[in-house]
Amino acid sequence: MLRAKGDTELEYSDSLLDQLKKINENANKLLDTAMNAASEGSNANIALLAMKEIRGQLGLQLEIFKIMYDMKAVREFQEGVVRILGELDPEARDEFVRRIKEKRGIQ
């Protein structure tokens, strides 16, 4: 969903955003069709079902965007840690890295 852009920047995958855009366009067309049918006397339940499906789709998109935001925040945090580690005394840095590796081995 996200890809690295350069060394420090993340960008959203074009294909993911294109897919979401296409889904939204199709959902809106279906909703328009259902609303027109309902206004012409057809079964109004169709429009309600279409709205329910669109609401579900929007909820899914919100979850995707939350994940993308969280991934960007994690990347920024990691970059900050690496920057600070670069400023440490080499012995302190090596000790920190050794301890992190130990903790990863425990999990």
C-alpha positions in Angstrom: 0.0 0.0 0.0 2.9 2.3 0.7 6.2 2.5 -1.0 9.4 4.2 -0.3 10.1 7.4 -2.3 13.7 8.3 -2.0 15.3 7.7 1.3 12.8 9.2 3.7 9.5 9.9 2.1 6.6 7.5 1.7 3.9 7.8 -1.0 0.6 6.1 -1.4 0.6 3.4 -4.1 -1.0 4.8 -7.2 -2.7 1.5 -7.9 -4.4 1.4 -4.5 -5.7 4.9 -4.9 -6.8 4.3 -8.4 -8.7 1.2 -7.3 -10.4 3.1 -4.5 -11.3 5.9 -6.9 -12.8 3.4 -9.4 -14.8 1.6 -6.7 -16.2 5.0 -5.5 -17.1 6.0 -9.0 -18.9 2.7 -9.7 -20.7 2.8 -6.3 -21.9 6.4 -7.0 -23.2 5.4 -10.4 -25.1 2.4 -8.8 -26.5 4.6 -6.1 -27.7 7.2 -8.7 -29.4 4.4 -10.7 -31.0 3.1 -7.6 -32.2 6.5 -6.4 -33.6 7.3 -9.9 -35.5 4.0 -9.9 -36.8 4.7 -6.4 -38.0 8.2 -7.4 -39.8 6.7 -10.4 -41.8 4.4 -8.1 -39.6 1.3 -8.1 -38.6 -0.5 -4.9 -37.0 2.1 -2.6 -35.3 -0.8 -0.8 -32.8 -1.1 -3.6 -31.6 2.5 -3.0 -31.3 1.7 0.7 -29.3 -1.4 0.1 -27.0 0.5 -2.3 -26.4 3.2 0.4 -25.6 0.5 2.9 -23.0 -1.0 0.6 -21.4 2.3 0.0 -21.3 3.0 3.7 -19.5 -0.3 4.2 -17.1 0.6 1.4 -16.3 4.0 2.9 -15.6 2.3 6.3 -13.2 -0.1 4.6 -11.5 2.9 2.9 -11.2 4.6 6.2 -9.5 1.6 7.7 -7.0 1.5 4.8 -6.2 5.1 5.2 -5.6 4.7 8.9 -3.2 1.9 8.2 -1.4 4.0 5.7 -1.2 6.9 8.1 0.1 4.6 10.9 2.8 3.2 8.5 4.0 6.7 7.7 4.2 7.6 11.4 6.2 4.4 12.2 8.6 5.2 9.3 9.1 8.8 10.6 9.7 7.4 14.2 12.2 4.9 12.9 14.1 7.6 10.9 14.3 9.7 14.1 15.7 6.8 16.0 18.3 6.1 13.3 19.3 9.8 13.2 19.8 9.9 17.0 21.7 6.6 16.9 24.1 8.2 14.4 24.8 11.0 16.9 25.7 8.5 19.7 29.1 7.4 20.8 30.0 4.3 18.7 30.2 2.1 21.8 26.8 3.2 23.1 25.3 2.7 19.7 26.7 -0.8 19.4 25.4 -1.7 22.9 22.0 -0.4 21.9 21.9 -2.4 18.7 23.1 -5.5 20.7 20.2 -5.2 23.2 17.6 -4.6 20.5 18.8 -7.8 18.7 18.6 -9.7 22.0 15.0 -8.5 22.5 14.0 -9.5 19.0 15.4 -13.0 19.6 13.2 -13.4 22.7 10.0 -12.7 20.8 
